[in-house]
């Protein structure tokens, strides 16, 4: 079958990536969707079992840092669009191992950019390289009502955000230097189904299930803006098809929450759905030493995206949390397989190896 487009989605076995892959495979049967993932600890093909037999879906296990492999993929599949999500993304891990973050997030992005430039060879009409980044590149905000906008000066404070900031600069430089048709988006904290349970919301849902401590950095006063993952995937779809080349778009949920207030909403929701008396699990809250370089507040202004392309989040946070908690409680086998490491058997059968970097680090945002 000849496809209308051949879209390479990197990091497609991960949390956000799997939602984007599923959306594109289901919504665009006329597209061939190539899911490229290295299958590190956070990559889980079980996230995509419902679409793995679809005719327009192809999975490729590879490392984006392998430039020769990237060149071969562009040529083999005649790639004309890239949605680049592959990244090391956990701040706590970046503090412990900054080299891995620099390699994957910077060199990996550069490898893809160079492969796209050489493969497309100046024939950029109809091509698009879409790079997904984070609001953390902007640094931190005060409690003064300000927001990150697309022109906010970069000021990263962690090895993770520094690596993403560097990759953003490379993407823009490839447009300015070579004319590569690029777009960059910076998003706020995502939550929803299939998130690896080292992140705050699934970690706390699982800990409440097992009556384990709920670790809170400092006094829990750090503020984050939360975006439901399916709303993010929908934004990516719109921006990929309608966004203007060389533009930056911020994607936020308009849902600012202090960590401690968020945690109490999670506790209340999980206790209710488990049939516990309200407040049962609040005693599990355990305050721990704050993380180094912990930014106080993030908040994104998505006005540009709403005004120019008509996107806005479909769910308020309480609705999204209800859906999210229900999903994890209804899919306890998925959650248990990931937390126990049993999900690695899925890779053993297919590839004869287990995911790299399976050390657990429980972080809280």
C-alpha positions as CSV (number, residue, x, y, z in Angstrom):
1,X,0.0,0.0,0.0
2,X,1.2,3.5,-0.8
3,X,0.7,5.8,2.1
4,X,0.0,9.5,1.9
5,X,2.6,10.3,4.6
6,X,5.3,8.4,6.4
7,X,5.6,9.7,9.9
8,X,8.4,8.8,12.3
9,X,7.4,9.1,15.9
10,X,10.4,8.7,18.3
11,X,9.8,7.5,21.9
12,X,6.5,6.1,20.8
13,X,6.6,3.3,23.4
14,X,6.8,5.8,26.2
15,X,4.0,7.6,28.1
16,X,3.2,10.6,25.9
17,X,4.6,8.9,22.8
18,X,2.2,5.9,23.0
19,X,-0.8,8.2,23.1
20,X,0.5,10.1,20.1
21,X,1.2,6.9,18.2
22,X,-2.3,5.5,18.9
23,X,-3.9,8.8,17.9
24,X,-2.1,8.9,14.5
25,X,-2.5,5.2,13.7
26,X,-6.3,5.3,14.4
27,X,-7.1,8.7,13.0
28,X,-4.9,8.6,9.9
29,X,-5.1,5.1,8.3
30,X,-3.7,6.7,5.1
31,X,-0.5,7.4,7.0
32,X,2.3,4.9,7.8
33,X,3.3,5.5,11.4
34,X,6.8,4.3,12.3
35,X,7.3,4.0,16.1
36,X,11.0,4.3,16.9
37,X,12.0,3.5,20.5
38,X,15.1,2.2,22.2
39,X,13.0,0.5,24.9
40,X,14.8,1.8,27.9
41,X,13.1,1.3,31.3
42,X,10.2,3.7,30.5
43,X,9.5,2.2,27.0
44,X,6.7,-0.3,27.2
45,X,5.2,-1.9,24.1
46,X,2.4,-3.2,26.2
47,X,1.1,0.4,26.0
48,X,0.3,-0.2,22.4
49,X,-1.0,-3.8,22.3
50,X,-4.3,-2.6,21.0
51,X,-2.8,-1.2,17.8
52,X,0.2,-3.4,17.2
53,X,-1.5,-5.4,14.5
54,X,-2.7,-2.4,12.5
55,X,-1.6,-2.4,8.9
56,X,-0.3,1.2,9.0
57,X,1.8,0.7,12.2
58,X,5.5,-0.3,12.3
59,X,7.7,-0.6,15.3
60,X,11.5,-0.2,15.1
61,X,13.8,-0.8,18.0
62,X,16.7,1.6,17.7
63,X,18.7,4.3,19.5
64,X,18.3,7.8,18.1
65,X,22.0,8.4,18.8
66,X,22.9,5.8,16.1
67,X,23.2,8.2,13.2
68,X,23.8,5.5,10.6
69,X,20.6,3.7,11.7
70,X,18.6,7.0,11.5
71,X,19.9,7.6,8.0
72,X,18.9,4.1,7.0
73,X,15.4,4.5,8.5
74,X,14.8,7.8,6.7
75,X,15.7,6.2,3.4
76,X,13.9,2.8,4.0
77,X,10.6,4.4,4.9
78,X,10.9,7.7,2.9
79,X,10.2,9.6,6.1
80,X,8.6,13.0,5.4
81,X,7.5,13.9,8.9
82,X,9.1,13.6,12.4
83,X,7.5,13.9,15.7
84,X,10.3,13.8,18.2
85,X,9.4,12.7,21.7
86,X,12.3,10.3,22.6
87,X,14.1,11.7,25.6
88,X,15.3,11.0,29.1
89,X,12.8,12.9,31.1
90,X,13.1,12.3,34.9
91,X,14.7,15.2,36.8
92,X,15.9,13.0,39.7
93,X,17.6,10.6,37.3
94,X,19.3,13.6,35.5
95,X,20.8,14.7,38.8
96,X,22.3,11.3,39.4
97,X,23.4,10.6,35.8
98,X,23.7,13.8,33.7
99,X,25.8,12.2,30.9
100,X,22.9,9.9,29.8
101,X,20.6,12.9,29.5
102,X,23.2,14.9,27.5
103,X,23.7,11.9,25.2
104,X,20.1,11.1,24.5
105,X,18.5,14.5,24.6
106,X,21.2,16.5,22.8
107,X,23.2,14.1,20.7
108,X,20.1,12.0,19.9
109,X,18.3,15.1,18.7
110,X,21.2,16.2,16.7
111,X,21.5,12.8,15.0
112,X,17.8,13.0,13.9
113,X,18.2,16.6,12.7
114,X,21.2,15.7,10.6
115,X,19.5,12.6,9.2
116,X,16.5,14.6,8.2
117,X,18.6,17.4,6.6
118,X,20.7,14.9,4.6
119,X,17.7,12.7,3.6
120,X,15.5,15.6,2.6
121,X,18.4,17.3,0.8
122,X,16.9,20.7,0.6
123,X,13.5,19.4,-0.8
124,X,11.6,20.6,2.3
125,X,8.2,21.2,0.8
126,X,5.7,19.0,2.7
127,X,8.3,18.0,5.2
128,X,8.2,18.7,9.0
129,X,10.4,18.1,12.0
130,X,8.4,18.6,15.2
131,X,10.4,18.6,18.4
132,X,8.5,18.2,21.7
133,X,10.2,20.0,24.7
134,X,9.3,21.0,28.2
135,X,8.4,24.1,30.2
136,X,11.4,23.4,32.5
137,X,13.7,25.0,30.0
138,X,12.4,28.4,31.1
139,X,13.5,28.0,34.7
140,X,11.2,29.0,37.6
141,X,8.4,31.5,38.2
142,X,7.6,33.5,41.3
143,X,4.1,33.6,42.9
144,X,3.4,36.8,41.1
145,X,0.8,35.7,38.5
146,X,3.3,35.6,35.7
147,X,3.4,32.8,33.1
148,X,5.9,31.3,30.6
149,X,5.2,32.5,27.1
150,X,6.9,31.5,23.9
151,X,9.4,34.4,24.2
152,X,10.4,33.7,27.8
153,X,14.2,33.6,28.2
154,X,15.7,30.2,28.8
155,X,17.0,29.6,32.3
156,X,17.3,25.8,33.0
157,X,18.2,24.7,36.5
158,X,18.6,20.9,36.3
159,X,20.7,18.6,34.0
160,X,17.4,17.4,32.5
161,X,16.1,20.9,31.6
162,X,19.6,22.0,30.4
163,X,19.7,19.0,28.0
164,X,16.3,19.8,26.7
165,X,17.2,23.5,26.3
166,X,20.3,22.5,24.3
167,X,18.2,20.3,22.0
168,X,15.7,23.1,21.5
169,X,18.5,25.4,20.4
170,X,19.8,22.8,17.9
171,X,16.4,22.4,16.4
172,X,16.0,26.1,15.8
173,X,19.6,26.4,14.6
174,X,18.9,23.7,11.9
175,X,16.1,25.9,10.6
176,X,18.1,29.1,10.7
177,X,21.2,27.5,9.2
178,X,19.8,25.0,6.7
179,X,16.2,25.9,6.3
180,X,15.0,22.7,7.9
181,X,11.2,23.0,8.5
182,X,11.1,22.7,12.3
183,X,8.5,23.4,15.0
184,X,9.1,23.4,18.8
185,X,6.6,23.0,21.5
186,X,7.1,23.3,25.3
187,X,4.5,21.6,27.5
188,X,3.7,21.4,31.1
189,X,3.5,18.3,33.3
190,X,1.5,15.5,31.7
191,X,-0.6,13.0,33.5
192,X,-2.9,10.2,32.6
193,X,-3.0,6.4,31.6
194,X,0.3,4.5,30.9
195,X,2.6,6.9,32.8
196,X,5.6,5.1,34.2
197,X,5.1,4.9,38.0
198,X,8.2,6.8,39.0
199,X,6.2,10.0,38.3
200,X,4.1,11.7,41.0
201,X,0.6,10.8,40.2
202,X,0.9,7.0,39.3
203,X,3.5,6.6,42.1
204,X,1.1,8.0,44.7
205,X,-1.9,6.0,43.4
206,X,0.2,2.8,43.6
207,X,1.6,3.7,47.0
208,X,-1.9,4.3,48.4
209,X,-3.0,1.0,47.0
210,X,-0.2,-0.7,49.0
211,X,-0.3,1.5,52.0
212,X,3.2,2.8,51.4
213,X,4.6,6.3,52.3
214,X,3.9,9.2,50.0
215,X,7.2,11.2,49.8
216,X,6.8,15.0,49.5
217,X,9.7,17.2,48.8
218,X,10.2,20.1,51.2
219,X,6.8,21.4,52.4
220,X,5.0,20.5,49.2
221,X,4.7,24.1,48.1
222,X,6.2,23.7,44.6
223,X,3.6,24.5,41.9
224,X,3.1,22.8,38.6
225,X,0.7,23.2,35.7
226,X,-0.9,19.9,34.8
227,X,-2.0,18.7,31.3
228,X,-4.0,15.6,30.6
229,X,-2.0,13.5,28.2
230,X,-4.7,13.0,25.6
231,X,-5.2,16.7,25.4
232,X,-1.4,17.0,24.7
233,X,-1.6,14.3,22.0
234,X,-4.5,16.3,20.4
235,X,-2.4,19.5,20.5
236,X,0.5,17.6,18.8
237,X,-1.8,16.5,16.1
238,X,-3.1,20.0,15.4
239,X,0.4,21.6,15.6
240,X,1.9,19.0,13.3
241,X,-0.7,19.6,10.6
242,X,-1.5,23.3,11.1
243,X,1.4,24.9,13.0
244,X,3.7,27.4,11.2
245,X,7.2,26.5,10.4
246,X,9.9,27.9,12.7
247,X,7.3,28.7,15.4
248,X,7.2,27.8,19.1
249,X,4.0,26.9,20.8
250,X,3.5,26.5,24.5
251,X,1.0,23.8,25.6
252,X,-0.4,24.1,29.1
253,X,-3.3,22.7,31.0
254,X,-4.3,26.0,32.8
255,X,-4.3,23.9,36.0
256,X,-1.8,25.1,38.6
257,X,-1.6,23.1,41.7
258,X,0.7,23.1,44.7
259,X,2.2,19.6,45.1
260,X,0.6,19.1,48.6
261,X,-2.8,20.2,47.3
262,X,-2.5,17.9,44.3
263,X,-1.5,15.0,46.6
264,X,-4.6,15.6,48.8
265,X,-6.8,15.4,45.7
266,X,-5.2,12.2,44.7
267,X,-5.6,10.7,48.2
268,X,-9.2,11.8,48.4
269,X,-10.0,10.3,45.0
270,X,-8.2,7.0,45.5
271,X,-9.6,6.5,49.0
272,X,-13.1,7.1,47.7
273,X,-12.8,4.7,44.7
274,X,-11.2,2.1,47.0
275,X,-14.0,2.4,49.5
276,X,-11.8,3.8,52.2
277,X,-13.0,6.3,54.7
278,X,-12.2,9.9,53.6
279,X,-8.7,10.9,54.8
280,X,-7.6,7.4,55.5
281,X,-4.4,7.7,53.5
282,X,-3.4,11.2,54.5
283,X,-1.2,9.7,57.2
284,X,1.0,8.2,54.5
285,X,2.3,11.7,53.6
286,X,6.0,11.8,54.4
287,X,8.0,15.0,54.0
288,X,11.5,14.5,52.7
289,X,14.6,16.7,52.0
290,X,13.9,18.9,49.0
291,X,15.5,18.1,45.7
292,X,18.6,20.1,44.5
293,X,17.7,22.9,42.2
294,X,13.9,22.3,42.7
295,X,12.1,25.0,40.7
296,X,9.4,26.7,42.7
297,X,6.7,27.2,40.1
298,X,5.9,26.5,36.5
299,X,2.9,27.9,34.7
300,X,2.3,28.0,30.9
301,X,0.3,30.6,28.9
302,X,-1.2,28.7,25.9
303,X,-2.9,31.7,24.5
304,X,-1.0,31.6,21.2
305,X,-1.9,28.0,20.6
306,X,-5.6,28.8,21.4
307,X,-5.7,31.9,19.3
308,X,-3.8,30.7,16.2
309,X,-4.8,27.0,16.1
310,X,-8.0,26.8,18.2
311,X,-6.7,24.3,20.8
312,X,-7.6,24.3,24.4
313,X,-7.6,21.5,27.1
314,X,-10.8,19.5,27.2
315,X,-10.6,18.5,30.8
316,X,-10.3,20.3,34.1
317,X,-7.9,18.8,36.6
318,X,-10.5,17.1,38.8
319,X,-12.1,15.4,35.8
320,X,-8.7,14.3,34.5
321,X,-7.6,13.0,37.9
322,X,-10.9,11.0,38.2
323,X,-10.3,9.4,34.8
324,X,-6.6,8.8,35.6
325,X,-7.2,7.2,39.0
326,X,-10.0,5.0,37.6
327,X,-7.7,3.8,34.8
328,X,-4.9,2.8,37.2
329,X,-7.3,1.0,39.5
330,X,-9.0,-0.7,36.6
331,X,-5.6,-1.7,35.1
332,X,-3.8,-3.0,38.2
333,X,-2.2,-5.8,36.2
334,X,-0.5,-3.2,33.9
335,X,0.7,-1.3,37.0
336,X,1.9,-4.3,38.9
337,X,3.7,-5.6,35.8
338,X,5.6,-2.4,35.5
339,X,6.4,-1.9,39.2
340,X,7.5,-5.5,39.6
341,X,9.6,-5.4,36.4
342,X,7.5,-8.3,34.9
343,X,6.8,-6.1,31.8
344,X,10.4,-6.7,30.8
345,X,9.3,-10.3,29.8
346,X,7.5,-8.7,26.9
347,X,10.8,-7.6,25.4
348,X,12.6,-10.8,26.3
349,X,10.2,-12.7,24.0
350,X,10.5,-10.3,21.1
351,X,14.2,-9.2,21.3
352,X,15.9,-11.5,23.7
353,X,16.9,-8.6,26.0
354,X,15.5,-6.5,28.8
355,X,15.1,-2.7,28.8
356,X,18.2,-0.7,29.7
357,X,18.3,1.4,32.9
358,X,15.7,-0.5,35.0
359,X,16.8,1.1,38.3
360,X,13.8,2.6,40.0
361,X,13.9,6.2,41.2
362,X,10.7,7.4,42.9
363,X,10.4,11.1,42.0
364,X,7.6,13.5,42.8
365,X,7.8,16.4,40.3
